[in-house]
Amino acid sequence: MKISRRNFLAVAGAAAAAAALTACGGSSASSTSTASSAAGSTASSAAEGGEKIVKVALTCDTGTIDDESFNQACWTAVSGYMGDDCQYYIPESDASDEDRETMIRQAVNDGADVIVCVGYLYGASLAWAADQYPDVKFIAVDVTQGDIGTDTIPANCYCITFKEEQAGYLAGYAIAKDGKTKLGFLGGMAVPAVIRYGYGFVQGADAAAQELGQNIEINYFYGGQFYGDANITSRMEGWYSNGTQVVFACGGGIYTSAVEAALKNNGYVIGVDVDQNYIGANGVADGTYAYNPFITSAMKGLSEAVNTALADIEAGSWADIAASNGNFGLEDGDYIGLPTADDSWNFETFTTEEYEEVKDKIKNGEITVDNSSDDATKPTVSEFTTVNYIQ
């Protein structure tokens, strides 16, 4: 199925994310969710022959709405598109499928006719909700038919996934070409999207190591959660103090532990999902950080893909995307990439020209990145690369 595509790198900036969060004022809470109305401009009018969206609800993934990553990027799209006519709901950390069903039910009761469900954990709940609310349109981010568990994607559901392995590859290739030889990958939970990021990172770093004839070493670990804490920070401090130069922190708020440990050891981090450079820049500006630890970020077009899906509904194109899975990679446009703005390009020797060259090779198929998301099947690497998989 074809949908309209735009260059997400032009619209998914950190300033927009910060502005969207600033706009959504007070909140109300129940035992399973926290909701907040956004303030802003009114939603766009539907195109002739389209369908006017009344209200959009965002049901968040594990974590917070201001995680400066996955949830926040999706909320940026929803609140930016809908203005006042949207609301978000945050699950408890131990939420069950039934709890997520309750959030969806509450969103419908609050008037939502479009619900954006964020994260694979909504799979089983979507199977129930799509049948229970046939007139509601569901946009499921990082959710596949397998997660939903039905024979086909429900008729009122559109799944959005990304080729994270391509973003991870670009980050790994770039950081190894930039001369870093002791790397780390800190994943949140070993779920398909995180695994693809990590395995892509390993493949990219290994490709660069082969080109350079340089031995590299990668520590690889899943924290089992999407937030940082003292235990994760302590582990990261151990990595950095033993020579790790940079860690790809991939999993919502877990990056906070990598950043904290990096700053204590003159280390660096790679952000994920969105351009997280602004976190380091703001930290330097307010005196919290002695330097900006973010070298780059492996991004996927969360905000743009959600925004485009909403626009397609109002343009009358829902039938073209409903019951399908839009899986976005470089072959589809600039839905995957590293930030190339001067302020976010913090490599020492790796150039934007080299970046565009390797990106084009992935886009045209000259480089194929293994998209395995099976935690038990590790990517093949050359004799130049040692990966320490830590349980």
C-alpha positions, 0 to 999 in steps of 0.5 A: 500500500502506498501512502504519502511520504515526507522527509521526517528529518525536517520535522522531527526535531527536538524543539518540536518535541519540547514545545509539544510537551510544554503545551500539554498542561494539567493531568488527571489520573486513574489506577491504570492511566494518566491523561493530559489534554494538549493545548495548541492550534485546532486540527487540520480540516479534512480534505474534500472526500476525506474524514474529519478526525474528532479526537485522537488518543495516544496510549503510551508504551512503557515509560513516560510521555517525556522520555525524550524518545519513543513516547514523546516522538509519537506524542509530538506528532499527535499533539502537533497535528490535533492541537486541543483535540487529543489526549494521552494515557500512560500505563503503569509499569506492570500493566497487563493486557486487561489494563491496556484494554481499560485504557483503550476503553477509557479513550473511546469513552473520552471521545477518541475516534482515532487511537494511536497505540505505541509499542508491541505490548498492545498487540493482544489488546488491539485484537480485542479493541479492533473487534470491540470498537469497529468504528474506531481507527487504530494506528499501531506503532511498532506492532505487527500482525504477529503481535496482534495474534490474528490471522490478518491485521484487523480491518480498522487497524494500521500497523507502523514498523521500521527497519531499525536494523538500518539505523543501527547499522548507520550508527555502528558504521559511523562510530567505528569509522570515526575511530572508536574501537571499544563500543557498547550496546545497552538495550532496554528489553530484548524486544524485536525493535531493540534487537534489530537496532542492536544487531544492526549496530554490530553489523555496521561496526563490523563492516567499518572494522573490516574496511579499516583493518581495525580490531574492535570490541563491543559489550552487549547487554539488555537491561530488562527495562526502559528506564535508567536506575542505579544498577544500570548506571553502575554497570555502565560505569564499569564499562566506561572505566574499563575502556568503553568509549561510547555506548549506544543506549537504546530503550526509552529512558534507559539512556539516562544511566548511560549518560550519567556513567559517561559523564563520570568517565569522559565517555560518550553515547549514541541516542536513539529514535530521535535526535537526542543531541539537544539533551546534551546541549541543554545539559551544557547550557544549564551547567548540568553537564561538563560537555555534550556526551551525544555523538549522534543518534540512530533515528526512525521517523516516528513523528512523521509516520504517525503524522502521515497516517493522520493526514491520510485519514483526513485525506480519505486514504484510510482504505489504502492503509487499513489492514496493512503494515507500513514497514519503513526503511531507506528504500521508502525515503528518509525514514531512517538516518543519523542527524546531519545538522551541524549542531548534531554532527559530533564526529571527529573524522567521519564525514557527511559525505561518507555517511551519504555514501553508505546510506545510499548503498543501503537504499539501493540494495548494495548493502543488505542489513540482516533484519533478524530479531531473534535474540538467540541468533546473533549476527555474524561478524568478521575476525576483526570484531569481538562481541561480548554478549552479557546475560 
